[in-house]
Amino acid sequence: MQDALAVASWRGDVVTSGSEGTPDDGVHDPTSQHYQGTAIDLRYAARRFAQVADYRAAGYIVVPEKDHLHIQKYPRRI
C-alpha cells in the first residue's frame, strides 16, 4: 500500500482508514483487506473521476462507496 499512500500524498488526498483495528472491532467486515494492510479509505476529492483514474493507473482496485473511496490491492474473495 506504500504506492497508494504515495499517490494520496502526491494528490493531497485525506486517508481516513488504513490497517488499524482488529477484525472484530466492527469498523470493517472481518475479512476486510484493511486488516491485512492491503486497503485504505479516502475522502472523496473535488475531482472524483480524476481521483479514481489516478489510483487505477497505479494498479489498485477502486471501490466508490457512499461517503468515501475504498482502495485495495487484490480482488475481493467470494
Buried (B, 14 or more C-beta within 10 A) or exposed (E): BEEBBEBBEEBEBEBEBBBEBEBEEEBBEEEBBBBBEBBBBBEBBEEEEEBBEBBEEBEBBBBEEEEBBBBBBEEEEE
